[in-house]
């Protein structure tokens, strides 16, 4: 079993994505982006998470344009600094 998420300094709870499968992960310039997927207790997720490999901190970056709905099992590729999401259900 994983240890519980502890509050960060100052009492603010860290932004940590829930356990999931059927998600996509890509790496761009030292940042791991996580999107989509679901688990057995939560619905599919459309929140974009970013993990900085240098600071080991999660964040939810601002996105613009059309926000995709909840998706499970998408694929992705990266061209430059753009993430292209393909397929999924």
C-alpha positions as CSV (number, residue, x, y, z in Angstrom):
1,X,0.0,0.0,0.0
2,X,1.2,3.5,-0.8
3,X,1.8,6.0,2.0
4,X,-0.8,8.7,2.4
5,X,-0.3,12.1,0.8
6,X,1.0,14.5,3.5
7,X,0.1,18.2,3.5
8,X,2.9,20.4,2.1
9,X,4.6,23.1,4.1
10,X,2.1,25.8,5.1
11,X,-0.8,23.4,5.3
12,X,-1.5,23.3,1.5
13,X,-2.3,19.9,0.2
14,X,0.0,18.9,-2.7
15,X,-1.6,18.5,-6.1
16,X,-1.2,14.8,-6.8
17,X,-3.2,12.9,-9.5
18,X,-5.2,9.8,-8.3
19,X,-4.1,6.3,-9.2
20,X,-5.2,5.5,-12.7
21,X,-4.8,3.4,-15.8
22,X,-5.5,4.0,-19.5
23,X,-3.8,7.4,-19.3
24,X,-1.1,9.1,-21.4
25,X,2.3,10.4,-20.3
26,X,4.7,12.5,-22.3
27,X,8.0,14.2,-21.4
28,X,8.8,17.7,-22.7
29,X,11.9,19.6,-21.5
30,X,12.1,18.0,-18.0
31,X,8.3,18.1,-17.4
32,X,6.2,14.9,-17.4
33,X,2.6,15.6,-18.6
34,X,-0.2,13.2,-17.5
35,X,-3.7,13.3,-18.9
36,X,-6.7,11.1,-19.2
37,X,-7.3,7.6,-17.8
38,X,-9.5,6.3,-15.0
39,X,-9.6,3.9,-12.1
40,X,-12.1,1.6,-10.5
41,X,-13.6,4.3,-8.2
42,X,-13.2,7.5,-10.2
43,X,-14.6,8.5,-13.6
44,X,-12.3,9.2,-16.5
45,X,-10.3,12.4,-16.0
46,X,-9.7,15.4,-18.2
47,X,-7.3,17.3,-15.9
48,X,-3.8,17.9,-17.3
49,X,-1.1,17.3,-14.6
50,X,2.5,18.3,-14.9
51,X,5.4,16.8,-12.9
52,X,8.7,18.7,-12.8
53,X,11.5,16.2,-12.7
54,X,13.9,18.6,-11.1
55,X,11.7,19.8,-8.2
56,X,9.6,16.6,-7.9
57,X,6.4,18.7,-7.7
58,X,3.1,18.3,-9.4
59,X,1.0,21.1,-10.8
60,X,-2.0,21.6,-13.0
61,X,-0.9,23.9,-15.8
62,X,-3.3,26.4,-17.4
63,X,-4.7,25.2,-20.7
64,X,-6.3,27.2,-23.5
65,X,-8.4,26.4,-26.5
66,X,-10.9,23.6,-26.5
67,X,-10.7,21.5,-23.4
68,X,-11.3,17.8,-24.2
69,X,-13.8,15.8,-22.3
70,X,-13.0,12.8,-20.1
71,X,-11.0,10.3,-22.0
72,X,-9.7,6.8,-21.4
73,X,-6.9,5.0,-23.3
74,X,-5.7,7.8,-25.5
75,X,-2.4,7.8,-27.3
76,X,-0.1,10.8,-27.8
77,X,2.9,12.0,-29.6
78,X,5.0,15.2,-29.1
79,X,6.3,17.4,-31.9
80,X,8.4,20.2,-30.6
81,X,6.5,21.4,-27.5
82,X,3.0,20.4,-28.8
83,X,1.2,17.3,-27.5
84,X,-1.0,15.6,-30.1
85,X,-3.7,13.4,-28.6
86,X,-4.9,10.5,-30.7
87,X,-7.8,8.1,-30.3
88,X,-9.1,7.0,-26.9
89,X,-12.7,6.3,-25.7
